[in-house]
Each structure stands twice: as C-alpha cells, then as structure tokens.
Amino acid sequence: MGLGVALASTLAACGSEGKPTLTWYLNPDGQETLAAIAERCSTDDYDIETRLLPTSATDQRVQLARRLAAEDDQTDLMNLDPVFVPEFANAGWLLELPEDTVTDDTLEGIAETVRWDDGIYAAPLWANTQVLWFRRSLAEEAGLDMSQPVTWDQVIEAAASVEGATVGVQANKYEAYVVWINAMIEGAGGQIIENPQEGRDADVTLDTEAAAEAARIIEKLASSEAAQGDLSVSNEGTALAYMYGPDTPGEFMTNWTFVYKNYEPSDANDYTQEQFEDLGWARYPRTVEGEESAPPVGGIDIGVGAFTPYPDFAREAAACITSVENQVELAVTDGLMPATQSGYDAPQLAEAYPPDLLELFRTSVDEGGPRPKSAFYATVSGAIQATWHPPAEVDPQSTPEESEEYLQAVLEGKALL
C-alpha cells in the first residue's frame, strides 16, 4: 500500500478530528433505531458510523465476504445472519469475543449460533423466529380451530376452501426459501446434512422421507388455489399485502416477528384497529400430524471484523450495542425480539405485546430448528436453491434425491453451483 493510500485510510478511520470512527454495517431491519443506538454507544474515545447493507441476506453475505476477504480494515462491526458466523469465523474474518458474551440469560436457541470451534465469534442482538399469522375471521370461516396445533396440509386446505384466501410463504430463489425447506424437513424429523462441522466431508441427508414430505407440501401449495400469484418470487415483504388486500378474506402466512408491529395502526400505515384486532397468531405449522413443528431460528448477531485497527474499541462497542436495554428498544419499536430472557421479562414488552404472543416467540426460538451450522453453509444453501426452485417444479419423487446428489457433488468439488 502506498503512503498516500495508507494515510487516506487512516484519516478515514479516525475522522477529520483524529477521533477513531468504527464503521457498523447494518441490514435494513430497524435501521433508524440502530442508528440511534450507534449514537448512544459512541464514546469520548470513538464514534460509531452506520452503513446499510443490501436487503436480502444472500446479498449481505456477498458484500461482507468481499470486504473481509480483501482484509478491509474499515469493516469494524457488522450485522450477521446467524448462518454467516461459522463461515466467517472459520475463514478468520471475525475476532473472538469474551466468553461472557453469552450467559445464562441468553436464549438457548440463539446462543449456539455465535459459537464456533470452542470460541464465541459474535454477540446476539435479536433472536428471530417465524410463527403462523392469520386473520381470525378467515380461520373461523374455514372452520380451522387455531387453538390446536395445525399442519401445513390443514392450512393449505383451509385457505383453498375460502374463495380468495391464500397462504403466504417466502419462496423466491434466496435464503428465506431454504429457511422454509429446512423448517419443514426438521419438522418431519430429518435434517439437510449430518455432522455439518465436518465441512465438505459432511453427510448430505436430503434423499429421505422427511425431505419428501417437505417437497410434497411445496408441490401441494404450488398447485393449490391457495397459492399466491407471485409464489416463485415471494418474500417477507410481498406476503404482507395479502393479509388485508381489498375485497379479500386474507391469508395464513408464515413470517417473522416484525409482522405484529407492521400491522399495528400508526402514522406510518393505513391499517385500522378493526383489522389489527382480526390478526391472529399460532405456532409454526407441523409438517407431520402428531409431530411438533420446528420453527425457523434467525435473528442478528454482531460480529467484529478481524482487520479492524481498533479491536478493543470494537469489542466494547459490540457489548454496548447488544445490551438488554437496546434489545428491548428494538423489540418495542421494530418487532425485533430480544436474545435474552431478561429482555422478554422487561415491562416495556408486556405493554407492547400480548403475553401469549411473547411466550410464542420465546418458545419458538428455544424449540425451533436451526439451519445447518457449517462453514460451507453458503454452498449448502445455494445447492438447495438451485434444485428446489421454482416451487411449481418441486417433485417429492425426484427433488430430494436430485438435490442430495447435487449438493454432495458440490461439496466434494465434483460440480459447480
């Protein structure tokens, strides 16, 4: 690096007055609240500046990976989808954090996402999960008892029985589609890969009855009157519009915790109190009747870039950002739920959410089905997207076998994504 370039880099990191600036890369969720947190967590010793990552998790990973692979010394802090942590830690792109980053207060379902090779490489900020959202009036019209666990078959059939009703999922060719597939496979007692810690030597277990059940459900929805018209490109945002669309009875929708705040009447939306009171929620649908579902486990962990020139400041900032107080604020303002038990016990949450919904969120995280914890998760996800998309072409007789063969070949270096 030339002297001029080095000087410019140093000045950029330290700011115009010589005070260090830590750059924090954010995903778009809760960005206004996170910007306020960045300001509060700035100190006399350093400032925290936020920069926005792309909307999709896939694109977020690509941008961060490119920066870190180039040993970018201005990627000080970053929001990480939990599945990024093993890959980034294994590549040497994250600094190890103190052992007390995870405590008995941390929800079990999210605590495991920040560990890799006996170390802690990220700090949990929020713990996300999916539940089944629906209009109470729709469930009543369809005759579906939502006080009892429901299956995917029941949900699809109930929606199809009411003209104009639909089932909302995330089935675009991106990470959230794999989240859906993984949750259904785990809900049937299976898993995508065994011994994922073995990396490329992991055993792929997609050609199974569990994966066939997941494929059957996708096939059933894709061919059903309940399928939304944009199924093959659907995402977390597009599914929202079907709940209270004009002259429609609504939908059953699997989606993340932010949905409650999205429909809560405010100056930012046009939803009425009557519509809001018609919003219902239930545990994620079962893949197999009689077997507990495995709700998706997601969220955001904060990582510290391995090439930051200010490792101590960055670790200190990560601890401040992920404080229980900040977790509670994100939950109240943005529907991004705490990663801690004490966060869930905060009085502010009891005022902002119904108690049964809070308990549903908490138990869904702890009893959910995480995606494979692999340093090669991006490869795993990409191979599944390639063989399971579009939904209309998924076949329970052939898709599981073809996807297992393809993923195994990609991991062994015998095929390319």
C-alpha positions in Angstrom: 0.0 0.0 0.0 1.4 3.4 -1.0 2.0 6.1 1.6 -0.8 8.3 0.2 -3.3 5.4 0.3 -2.3 4.4 3.8 -2.7 8.0 5.0 -6.1 8.3 3.4 -7.2 5.1 5.0 -6.0 6.2 8.5 -7.7 9.6 8.2 -11.0 7.9 7.1 -10.9 5.6 10.1 -10.0 8.3 12.6 -12.3 11.0 11.2 -11.5 14.6 10.5 -10.5 15.4 14.1 -8.4 12.3 14.7 -11.0 10.5 16.7 -11.5 6.9 15.6 -14.7 6.0 13.8 -16.0 2.5 13.9 -18.0 1.5 10.8 -21.0 -0.7 11.5 -22.7 -2.4 8.6 -26.4 -2.9 9.1 -29.1 -4.9 7.4 -32.2 -2.8 6.7 -34.3 -4.0 9.7 -34.7 -1.4 12.4 -32.2 0.9 10.9 -33.5 4.1 12.5 -33.4 2.5 15.9 -29.9 1.1 15.2 -28.7 4.5 14.1 -29.8 5.9 17.5 -28.1 3.0 19.3 -24.9 3.8 17.4 -25.0 7.4 18.6 -25.6 6.3 22.2 -22.8 3.8 22.1 -20.3 6.2 20.7 -17.9 7.5 23.4 -15.3 10.1 24.0 -12.8 7.6 22.6 -14.6 6.7 19.3 -17.7 7.3 17.2 -19.8 4.6 15.5 -21.0 5.3 12.0 -23.6 3.1 10.3 -23.7 1.9 6.7 -26.5 0.0 5.1 -26.2 -3.5 3.6 -28.5 -4.8 0.8 -32.0 -6.1 1.7 -31.5 -9.8 1.1 -29.4 -12.0 3.4 -27.7 -13.5 0.3 -26.5 -10.1 -0.9 -25.5 -9.1 2.6 -23.2 -12.1 2.8 -21.6 -11.4 -0.6 -20.9 -7.8 0.3 -19.4 -8.6 3.7 -17.4 -11.5 2.4 -15.8 -9.5 -0.4 -14.8 -6.8 2.1 -13.4 -9.2 4.6 -11.6 -11.4 2.0 -9.8 -8.2 0.9 -8.9 -7.6 4.6 -10.8 -4.4 4.7 -9.8 -2.5 7.9 -13.0 -0.4 7.9 -15.4 -3.3 8.4 -15.3 -2.9 12.2 -18.7 -4.1 13.2 -21.4 -6.0 11.2 -24.8 -7.4 11.5 -24.7 -11.1 10.7 -27.4 -13.6 9.9 -26.6 -16.5 12.3 -25.6 -18.8 9.5 -22.8 -16.5 8.4 -21.0 -16.8 11.7 -19.4 -20.3 11.1 -18.2 -19.4 7.6 -16.8 -16.0 8.6 -15.2 -17.4 11.8 -13.7 -20.4 10.0 -12.2 -18.0 7.4 -10.5 -15.9 10.1 -12.7 -12.9 9.3 -14.1 -12.4 12.8 -12.4 -11.6 16.1 -13.1 -13.8 19.1 -15.3 -12.2 21.8 -15.2 -12.6 25.5 -16.7 -15.8 27.0 -19.3 -13.8 29.0 -20.7 -12.5 25.7 -23.1 -15.5 26.1 -24.6 -16.0 29.6 -27.4 -18.0 31.2 -29.6 -15.1 30.3 -29.1 -15.7 26.5 -31.9 -17.6 24.9 -30.7 -21.2 24.2 -31.8 -21.1 20.6 -29.7 -18.1 19.6 -26.7 -18.7 22.0 -25.5 -21.6 19.9 -25.4 -19.5 16.7 -22.4 -17.4 17.9 -20.1 -20.3 18.8 -17.6 -21.9 16.5 -14.7 -24.2 17.3 -15.0 -23.7 21.1 -14.9 -19.9 20.7 -17.5 -17.1 20.6 -17.3 -15.0 17.5 -20.4 -12.8 17.6 -22.8 -11.2 20.1 -26.6 -11.9 19.9 -28.6 -8.7 19.2 -32.0 -10.1 18.4 -33.5 -13.6 18.2 -35.9 -14.1 15.4 -38.4 -16.8 14.6 -41.4 -17.4 12.4 -45.0 -18.0 13.5 -48.2 -18.6 11.6 -50.1 -15.3 11.2 -53.7 -15.3 10.0 -57.0 -13.4 10.1 -59.2 -14.7 12.8 -62.2 -14.2 10.6 -60.7 -16.3 7.9 -59.8 -19.2 10.2 -63.4 -19.1 11.5 -64.9 -19.1 8.0 -62.7 -22.0 7.0 -63.6 -23.9 10.1 -60.0 -24.3 11.3 -59.5 -24.5 15.1 -56.4 -22.4 15.7 -56.4 -23.2 19.4 -54.9 -26.5 18.5 -51.7 -27.3 16.5 -52.3 -27.2 12.8 -50.4 -28.9 9.9 -49.3 -27.4 6.6 -52.0 -29.6 4.9 -54.7 -28.2 7.1 -53.6 -24.6 6.5 -53.4 -25.1 2.7 -56.8 -26.8 2.6 -58.4 -24.2 4.8 -57.3 -21.4 2.7 -58.3 -23.1 -0.5 -61.8 -23.7 0.9 -62.5 -19.9 1.1 -62.6 -18.0 -2.2 -59.8 -15.5 -2.5 -57.9 -16.7 0.6 -54.2 -17.6 0.2 -51.1 -19.0 2.0 -48.1 -16.7 2.3 -44.6 -18.0 2.3 -41.1 -17.0 1.2 -40.4 -19.0 -2.0 -38.2 -16.7 -4.1 -34.8 -18.1 -5.0 -33.0 -16.9 -2.0 -32.1 -17.7 1.6 -35.6 -17.5 3.1 -36.8 -20.3 0.8 -34.1 -22.5 2.3 -35.4 -21.4 5.7 -38.8 -22.8 4.8 -37.5 -26.0 3.4 -35.2 -26.6 6.4 -38.0 -26.0 8.9 -40.3 -28.5 7.2 -37.6 -31.2 6.9 -36.7 -30.8 10.6 -40.4 -30.8 11.5 -40.6 -34.2 9.9 -37.6 -35.5 11.9 -34.9 -35.0 9.3 -32.1 -32.7 8.5 -30.3 -31.4 5.4 -26.9 -32.6 6.4 -25.4 -34.6 9.3 -22.2 -33.7 11.1 -22.1 -30.2 9.5 -19.0 -29.4 11.4 -17.1 -31.7 9.0 -17.5 -29.1 6.3 -17.0 -30.6 2.8 -17.0 -34.1 4.4 -20.4 -33.7 5.9 -23.0 -36.3 5.0 -25.9 -35.0 2.9 -29.2 -36.4 4.1 -31.8 -35.0 1.6 -33.0 -38.2 0.0 -35.2 -39.0 2.9 -38.9 -39.4 3.9 -38.6 -36.1 5.8 -37.4 -34.2 2.7 -40.1 -35.9 0.6 -42.7 -34.6 3.0 -41.4 -31.1 2.6 -41.4 -31.4 -1.2 -44.9 -32.8 -1.1 -46.1 -29.7 0.8 -44.4 -27.3 -1.6 -46.0 -29.2 -4.5 -49.4 -29.1 -2.8 -49.3 -25.4 -2.2 -47.9 -24.6 -5.7 -50.8 -26.4 -7.3 -53.4 -25.1 -4.9 -56.0 -22.3 -5.3 -54.4 -21.0 -2.1 -51.1 -20.2 -3.8 -50.3 -16.6 -4.2 -49.8 -15.3 -7.7 -46.2 -14.3 -7.0 -45.3 -17.5 -5.2 -42.0 -18.1 -7.1 -40.7 -14.6 -6.3 -42.4 -14.2 -2.9 -40.5 -12.8 0.1 -41.1 -11.5 3.6 -42.4 -8.2 2.3 -44.6 -9.3 -0.6 -46.6 -11.7 1.5 -47.7 -8.9 3.8 -50.0 -7.3 1.3 -52.3 -10.3 1.1 -53.5 -10.1 4.7 -55.7 -7.1 4.2 -55.9 -6.8 0.5 -59.0 -5.1 -1.0 -62.1 -7.4 -1.2 -60.2 -10.5 0.0 -60.7 -12.6 3.1 -57.0 -12.5 3.9 -54.3 -15.2 4.3 -52.5 -17.6 6.5 -48.8 -16.5 6.4 -45.6 -17.8 7.9 -43.3 -14.8 8.6 -41.0 -13.3 11.2 -41.8 -11.5 14.5 -41.8 -8.0 12.9 -45.3 -8.7 11.5 -47.2 -7.7 14.6 -45.7 -4.2 14.6 -46.2 -3.9 10.8 -50.0 -4.2 11.1 -50.3 -2.2 14.3 -52.1 1.0 13.4 -49.7 4.0 13.3 -49.0 7.2 11.3 -46.8 5.0 9.1 -49.6 2.8 7.8 -53.3 2.7 6.9 -54.3 -0.3 9.0 -57.4 0.1 11.2 -57.9 -1.1 14.7 -60.6 -3.5 13.5 -58.1 -5.1 11.1 -55.4 -5.3 13.8 -57.8 -7.0 16.2 -58.6 -9.6 13.5 -54.9 -10.5 13.4 -54.2 -13.9 14.9 -51.1 -16.0 15.5 -50.2 -19.6 16.2 -47.1 -21.8 16.3 -45.4 -22.7 13.0 -47.4 -25.4 11.1 -46.5 -29.0 11.6 -45.0 -30.9 8.7 -46.4 -34.2 10.0 -49.5 -34.5 12.1 -48.7 -35.5 15.7 -45.1 -34.3 15.5 -44.0 -30.9 16.9 -43.1 -28.3 14.3 -39.5 -26.9 14.1 -40.0 -23.1 13.7 -37.2 -21.3 11.9 -34.5 -19.7 14.1 -33.0 -16.5 12.8 -32.0 -13.1 14.1 -29.0 -10.9 14.0 -25.6 -11.4 15.7 -23.0 -8.6 15.9 -19.5 -9.6 14.6 -16.2 -7.7 15.0 -14.1 -7.6 11.8 -10.7 -9.3 12.2 -8.9 -6.5 10.4 -10.2 -3.6 12.4 -7.4 -1.3 13.7 -9.4 -0.8 16.9 -10.2 -4.3 18.2 -10.7 -3.3 21.9 -13.0 -0.4 20.9 -15.0 -2.6 18.6 -15.5 -5.3 21.2 -16.6 -2.7 23.7 -19.0 -1.2 21.1 -20.4 -4.7 20.3 -21.2 -5.2 24.0 -22.9 -1.8 24.2 -25.0 -2.4 21.1 -26.2 -5.7 22.3 -27.2 -4.6 25.8 -30.5 -5.8 27.1 -31.8 -2.2 27.1 -31.1 -1.9 23.4 -32.6 -5.3 22.7 -35.8 -4.2 24.4 -36.0 -1.0 22.4 -35.7 -2.9 19.1 -38.5 -5.2 20.2 -40.8 -2.4 21.2 -40.2 -0.1 18.2 -39.4 -2.6 15.4 -40.7 -6.0 16.4 -37.2 -7.5 16.5 -37.3 -9.6 19.6 -34.7 -9.9 22.4 -32.0 -12.5 22.5 -32.2 -12.6 26.3 -34.7 -13.9 28.9 -34.4 -10.6 30.8 -35.3 -8.7 27.7 -38.5 -10.7 27.4 -39.3 -10.0 31.0 -39.0 -6.2 30.6 -42.2 -4.3 31.5 -42.0 -2.4 28.2 -42.5 -5.6 26.3 -45.5 -6.6 28.4 -47.1 -3.2 27.5 -46.2 -3.6 23.8 -47.3 -7.2 23.1 -50.0 -9.7 24.2 -48.5 -12.2 26.8 -49.4 -15.3 24.7 -47.6 -13.8 21.7 -44.4 -13.1 23.7 -44.5 -16.6 25.0 -45.0 -18.0 21.5 -42.0 -16.0 20.2 -39.8 -17.2 23.1 -40.6 -20.9 22.9 -40.4 -20.9 19.1 -36.8 -19.7 19.4 -35.8 -22.2 22.0 -37.7 -25.1 20.4 -37.0 -24.2 16.8 -35.0 -25.8 14.1 -31.7 -24.0 13.2 -30.2 -24.3 9.8 -27.1 -26.4 9.4 -24.1 -24.9 11.3 -21.5 -25.3 8.7 -18.5 -23.2 7.4 -19.9 -24.2 4.0 -23.4 -23.1 4.6 -23.5 -20.7 1.6 -22.7 -23.7 -0.6 -25.4 -25.8 1.0 -28.0 -23.1 0.6 -27.0 -22.3 -3.0 -27.3 -26.0 -4.0 -30.8 -26.3 -2.4 -32.0 -23.1 -4.1 -30.7 -24.5 -7.4 -32.6 -27.8 -7.1 -35.8 -26.8 -5.3 -36.7 -23.8 -7.3 -39.1 -22.9 -8.7 -41.7 -24.3 -6.3 -44.0 -25.4 -9.2 -41.3 -27.8 -10.4 -40.7 -29.5 -7.0 -41.5 -33.2 -7.1 -41.5 -35.3 -3.9 -40.4 -38.3 -6.0 -37.3 -36.8 -7.5 -36.3 -33.5 -6.0 -34.9 -34.9 -2.7 -32.8 -37.4 -4.5 -31.6 -34.9 -7.1 -30.8 -32.3 -4.5 -28.8 -34.8 -2.4 -26.7 -35.9 -5.3 -26.1 -32.3 -6.4 -25.2 -31.0 -3.0 -22.9 -33.9 -2.3 -21.1 -33.3 -5.7 -20.7 -29.6 -5.0 -19.3 -30.2 -1.5 -16.8 -32.8 -3.0 -15.8 -30.4 -5.7 -17.2 -32.5 -8.5 -19.9 -29.9 -9.5 -20.2 -26.2 -9.5 -23.0 -24.0 -8.2 
